[in-house]
Amino acid sequence: MKVDDFRIGMEGREVFWNIPLPAFEILLFALTAVALVIFGYGIYRRWLMWKAMGKPEMRLDDMGRRVKTVLMEFFLQRKVLKDPYPGVMHALIFFGFFVLIFGAAFDAGQHHFTEPIFHWTFLKGNFYLVFSFLMDLFGLFVLVGVVIALDRRFVQKPERLGYRGKMDTTPDDVIVLLLIGAIIVTGFVIEALRIHVTNPPWEHWSFVGWLLAKTFTGVELDTARVLHQISWWVHALLGLGFIAYIPYSRLLHIITTPANAFLESHQPTGYIEPIRDFENAEAFGVGKLEEFTWKQIFDSDACTRCGRCQDGCPAYLTGKPLSPKKMVQDLKTFWLEKAPQAVKAAKAGEAPAEEEGGKALVGEVIDLHELWACTNCMYCMEHCSASIEHVPKIIDMRRYKVLTEADFSPELQLSCRNMENNSNPWGVGAHVRGDWAKELGVKTLAEDPNVEYLFYVGCSGSFDDRGKKISVAFAKILQEAGVSFGILGTEEGCCGDSAMRCGNEYLFQALAQANIDVMNGYGVKKIIAICPHGYNAIKKDYPNFGGKFEVYHHTEIIAKLIAEGKIRLPEALKGKMVYHDSCFLGRYNQIYDAPRQILKSIRGIDVVEMERNLNKSFCCGAGGARMWMEEDIGERINNARTKQAIEAGADTIAVGCPFCLTMMSDGIKDNHKEETMQAWDLAELVVKAMGKEEVKPPVDTCAV
């Protein structure tokens, strides 16, 4: 088709208009081949680095689910769009470029070499009009996205794009944005110059180019043709440069991010792979980079430095050194330093040489204050749009410090000794574990094993003065509803969660196996736990050692009993209540509705929400074995969380976790709100609403 054909009524345009053929065309194909070779070499070079270090690990199970994950997380940008402003920014660029690439393919289909072979004639008639409109629209989307990105990085400068007030912008960040913007701008200029010269009546469908063409009014047609050719080549070279630049820039995430989504773990949220062979292992955990799996190392190359993980990390936001983003980037920098030597050794068929005087992974690359600041709250993994797995890496490095070097804080060592000697972190005599239940007439399984549920009380519910009140309240609820249950009493042991998450895997497995043997000995099928940490460990980690049970959290059971009318709440309570989402209940197990349903069932109260709630909830500070460690850097996490409850205007903080109850109660004291604010477990509030207990201020928790 020629321009004259269009002028007599056939809407369309000539592909390669104003570009001398075939000389220019051959040159373009040659340059394209060069760009693709550079791209291919970059990917091949990176591939050698990916496989050169790390223990083997492949995740190719359930291929349908993996393909679906890539579709949802990468192509449909599901996680990216959960954060509206930057999500829309990224989506404008991503979807815009995606559509423009298809537009380029349609152009290729109209090529004068391919049309005679395939008889593709897309760019004419109504199809061309719609095609032109969409190309301009999505090109404009990309341009708007680039402007927003430049504004965020250089004007707004949000904290999450840096670290401690310092932006971590690199020249690569600037090059990528300017390159994308230049490709779009030159594309519009080419279109505008073509419209200025040909002036077909239908080109208002190419609305951006049509409007831009008006700026060339008065430019002679021959001059416009020359400018068009120059712009065309600039546009082509920029596009080819973009392709060649991908493997050597942050644009590599176009490949690594969907690959990481495809390879994401299908284990339950927060699952930690156990150490399988203690007897034959020379070292435990990860003390060297190459002791990670290659997938754990590959994680760092998928990181886009978006800062979503840092944006909700309780350690970072309260002044600790830990930033999940910085940790991953530090691992990447270390890997990039070591990988070339590993690749060279692999090509020679040799093992990588040990570096003398090199940096230590644990203690230098990753500072110990960073390593121990993590509460395992899972905010980073929940909100990472690149499917990076931060927490298992931290646990692996903690295992190295605890099991291989025996180097961890004195207070944590004491808690581990107490768990080992008395099966509870406080070191209280195990013989009093069931004393809280004696006045209630609760039977042990030794007395009556024929019950529907085992009520796994846990250490806090058995020994902590405040925690025992939760146990009593929940037992009263079960008795009122006529639920068949029993406890293990002195046969119950610590769930081991704190041991596992501090890195003491050996102790965890010993504690878990002891509990499993007792539970299986009684033929236990269903378990209720009041502590989300015990609930999560029994549900997700015990199956590795033969403990397969139906596990429920007490808020699930209470909500069910209320819904079924088995317990009634005639008493109205007073006040404005806010619910604090426990990390191990919410992000780990997606239990968000049951606690709120309980509060909605209680008459007389006004339920409000903190700004950080549901899957963006802020940790209380007790997870990841932090319950048993001093917090001497920055603000205390529990105090920060309590302030958020105060800002919500609440006078009562409702929780579903004994650890959270301790931390929130301490936060109330530290914020000097004892006279106007209290913290209660949901079971306690339900008992009060049942009219079974007079409302009294809670007593102090035992010292931690």
Helices and strands as residue ranges (DSSP letters): H 3-7, H 23-52, H 63-70, I 71-75, G 80-82, H 84-109, H 115-118, H 125-151, I 152-156, G 159-161, E 162-163, E 166-167, H 171-198, G 203-205, H 207-213, G 214-216, H 221-245, G 246-248, G 250-252, H 253-262, G 289-291, H 294-302, H 308-311, H 314-317, H 324-347, H 368-373, H 379-383, H 390-399, I 400-404, H 410-422, G 430-432, G 435-440, E 453-456, H 458-463, H 465-481, E 485-486, G 489-491, H 497-501, H 505-521, E 526-529, H 532-536, I 537-541, G 542-545, E 550-553, H 554-563, E 576-579, H 593-601, E 606-608, G 614-616, G 626-628, H 637-647, E 652-655, H 658-670, E 678-681, H 682-689
